[in-house]
Amino acid sequence: MLKITKTGNHGILLPDLGIGLDYSGPDAHFNFVSHGHADHIPWKVSGKVYATEPTKKFMRLRGKSYPVESLDFGIPIQTTDATVTLYPAGHILGSAMVFVESEEGNLLYTGDYRTPPSPATEGFELPVKPVDYFITEATFSLPVYKWAPHNQLQDQVTGFVKEALEADATPVFLAYNLGKAQELLYLMKDYDHPKQIHGAGYKLCQVYEDSGMSLGDYETYDRESCEGKILICPSSALSNGFASNVRKKKIAYCSGWAAMEARRSQLTVDKLIPLSDHLDFFELIRLCENLQPRKVLITHTPNPNVVQHYLTQRNIDAISLEAYAEAS
């Protein structure tokens, strides 16, 4: 039985192997960072830190000054007691799943992931070797969460822009500064209309461009010239004065949570577009069926019980990561 420790809300430790996964703390000799979102970046480390090159750049832009060694996808490295390989996770640029091979068993840690992958990523790939322990996020852990194909979501995005402009309104997309904002730019890169992105998101776009991921033509947000242009910003920016001088706006909320109609009144928006950088409920179940791990460990979820129930019905052993960690 591979010992796995869940360390509060930030990271996973494999104590017998000296390996940390998105782990903040002193007890890992080797730390692997899955991607550049703040809730997965370690705030304190004591051993070596590894990440893909884009993730390393995001970490630098987000103020992390400790040394980080870049790893390419599919190239294994040896630690003291294991072999570790990164695989593309399809979540945001540079996002990686971490595959750990050891005498105690093979473990695949997903971090956050999406399949089919976001088109603004390196894709999605699973290891070909058997997986004993599969640590999966289940952010969208109910059957209500089922995403439309990418081409349909792209049509929703460009259709919203067209409707807003025809109504003489400025189209505003509410989206996270890292990942979702760049995916929106990618989906609209052939749409010939000026685009502006929130300043914090604009800085992160350069990592995409440096990696060869063209996002089309765009510029940083400018209050004086933003009216009538396609605008992208996080939800919090609106309450801080983003585009408050624009006389007429139409607002689209882009998130997996947009699958819930209640979000429209909660956020006072005109359009809900369920564009997620996580996989939906059905893809999660399907992937577990295809992977056939010895045990599925469910984490990053409001409630693991529904996923566990569906997997158990399919004769797949599943448990919350917290419960497994307590038992081990």
N, C-alpha and C positions, 0 to 999 in steps of 0.2 A: 504494500500500500504506500503510494507516494504521499509524503507529508506535504500539505499545502496550508499555508496560513494566510487568512484574509486580514490585512492590517488596517482596520478602521475603514474609512472611505477612500483611502489612497494606496492602492497597490496590493500586490500579491507577493508572498515570499515562499520560496521552496527551500526551507532551511537546511535540509540534508544535502542540497546541491549548491548552496551558497548563491542562489540566483534570485534576483528580484525582477518582477514584471510590473512596470509602471509604479515602482516601489519607492517610497520615501522612508528612509531609516538607515540605521547603521549596520544592519546584519547581512547585507548582500555583498559578495565580492564582485559579482557581475550583474549589472543592471541593464535591462532591455526596455526601451521606451517604444510603445506601439505607435504613437502619433502625436501631433502637435497641439491638440486641444488641452486647455489649461488643467482640466480635471484628470489628465493622464500624465502630465509632466511632473517628474519628481521635484519636490522643492528642496530636498536635502538628501545627499548621497555620500557614501564613503568608499565605494569600490569603483571599478571601471564602468563606464556608461556607453551603451551602443544604441544607435538608431540609424534609420536611413538618412541620406543626405538632406532631402527636403525637411524631414522632421528636425534634424540638427539645426537647420537654418531657422525654422519656426521657433525653436527653443531659444536661439540667440535673440531673435526679434522680441521674444517675450521675457527677456531679461535674465536668462539662465547663463551663468558665466563659468560653470564647472566644465571640465574637458569632456567632450563627446566624440567617440570614434564612429565614423560612418561605416555602415554595412550595406552591401548590395543584396537585393533579393536573390534567394536561391544559392547563396554562397555560405556553406556551413563554417562555423568557427568552433574551436575546442575550448571549453572551460575546464576546470579541474576534474569535474565528474560528469560532464555531459557534452553533447554536440548540439549546437543551437543554430537554427536556420530561420531567416525571415521570409515570409510569403506575402504578396500584395493582398491587402484587405478590402480595397474598393471603397473605403469610407471617405477619406480626403487624400490629397496628394501626399505621398510618402507613408501612408498608413500601412502598418505591417501586422500580420499575425506572427506569433513567436512559437516555433516548433522546437521542443526540447526532447532530445533522445537520451535516455539514461538506463542504467541497469535496473532502476526502480520502476521503469515504464516510460512510455512516450506521452508527452503532453502537448496539446495545441491550445494556446491562449489567443483569443481573437482580438482582445482590446475592443474597439468598436469596428464593425465591419458592415459591408453591404454587398449583397449579390441578388440580382445582377449589379455590377459595380457602377458607381458614379462614372459618367463619361469623362469627367475631369480628374481621373486618377490613372494609375498604372494598371488597373484591372483587378481581377480576383483569381487566386490560385490556391488550391489545397495541396498539401504534401501527398505523395503517392504511397508513403509507408503507413502502416497501421497506426491508429491513434487510440491510445488507451484512455486518456483523460482529456475531455474536451471542455474547456472553460469558455462558455459563450455568454455574451451579453444578451439580454432580452428586454431591451428598452420598450419595444412595442409587443407586449406579451399577451395580447388578446386577439381573437379572430376578426374583430372589427377593423384591424389594421391590415389592409391588403392594398398594395400600391399598383397604380396603373403603369403600363409600359412607358419607357423613357420618351418615345415619340409622342405619346398622348400628353405627357406632362409638358413637353416642350411646346406642344400646340396650345396648352392652357396658358403657358407663360407668354408666348407671343400674341395669343388672342387677347389676353388682358391688356397688353400694351396697346394693341390696335383699338380696342374699345375705349380705353382711357383717352388716347389722343384724338379719336373721333369726337369725343365729348368735350374737347378742349380742356382736358385735365392732365395734370402731371402724374404719370404712373410711378408709384413707390412700392418697392418690394421690401418686405421685412424679412431679413435673413441673417444668420450668424456671419460674423466678419471673416471667419476662416472655414472654408469648405463650401458652405451653401452659397455664399456671395459669389465665389469664383465659379461654381457650377452654373449659376444663373447667367453670368457673363459668357460662359462657354455656350450655353444653350441659345443665347441671343447674339453670338458673335457675327452672324451673317445678317442680322437685322439692322438695316441702315438707318440708325437714329442715334443721336448723341447719348452717351451713358455717363453717369457719375456715380462713384461709390464712396461710401463713408471713409474718412481718412485712415482709420485704423485698418480697415479691410484693404485699402489701396496699397499700403506698405507690404501686406502679405502676398499680394498678387505677383510681386516681383519674383518670388520663389517659384511660382508656376511658370513664369516666362523663362527664368533661368533653366528650368527643367525641360524646356521645349514644348510646354503646354500653352499654346496661343489662346488668349482670351478675347481676341478681337480688339477693337478700339474703345477706349474708356479713359476717363480722367478722374482725378480726385474731386470730391465734393467741394463746391464753391457756392456759398449762400447767395451771392449776387447774381450768379448765372445759371442756377439750377432749374429754374422754372421752365417747364415744357420738355425737360430731358428725362430719360429713364433714370430713376434713382434707386440705389440699393443701400440699405442701412439696417443695423440691428433694431429690434423693437424698442429698446431702451432709448435710442437716439431721439425718437419723436418727442418724448417727454422732456428732453434736454434742448429742444429748440431746433432740431434738424428740419429744414425746409418750412419753418413756421411762417415765413414770409410769402409762401406760395399761396395764391388766392384760391386755387381749386386743385384738390388732389384726389386720386383714387388709390386705395391702398390694398395690396395683396399680401397675405401672410403665408409664407412658404415654410412648411415644416410637416413632419409626419403627424404632429398633433393637430394639424388642420383637417385630418379625417373626422374630427369631432366637430359637428356643427355649432356646438356651444361656444367654440372659440371665436366665432364671428361677433357675438355680442360682448364677450369678455374683452376683446381687443378693439372693438369698434372698427372693423375693416370691411372692405367692399367685396373681397374675394378670398376664398380659402383654397390654397393649392397644396395638396399633400405631397410635397417634394421632400423626401427624407434622405439623409445620408446613413441610415441604418436599414437593415433588411426587415421585411415585414414578417408577421407571424407565420405565414404559410411557408415562406422560404426558409425560415428557421427550422420548422418541423421537417421539411423536405431535405434540408442539408444534413440533419442528424440521421435521417433514414439512410441517406447515401453514404455517410461517413461510418456509421455503425461503430461508434466508440464503445469501449467497455463501460464507461460512465460519463454522463453529461453533468457538468457542474454549472448551474445557472446563476448569473450575477447581473448587476446593474439593471434591476427590474423593479417595478412597483410591487409585483407579486409573482413569485415563481410557480405558484400552484397550478395555474392553467397550463403552462408549458409542460410542467412535470406530468400532469394528468394525460395530456395528449401523447407524450413520449412513452409513458408507461403502457398506454393502450397499444402501442406499437412494439412492445417488448424491448424498449430501450431504457436502461437503468438511468434515472435522472434524480437529482437532488439539488437543493440550493447550495451554492458554494459555502455559505456561512455554516450550514448544517454539517457539510462534509468536513470543513476545517475544524469544527468543534470535536467531531468524532476522531479525527486523525491526530 
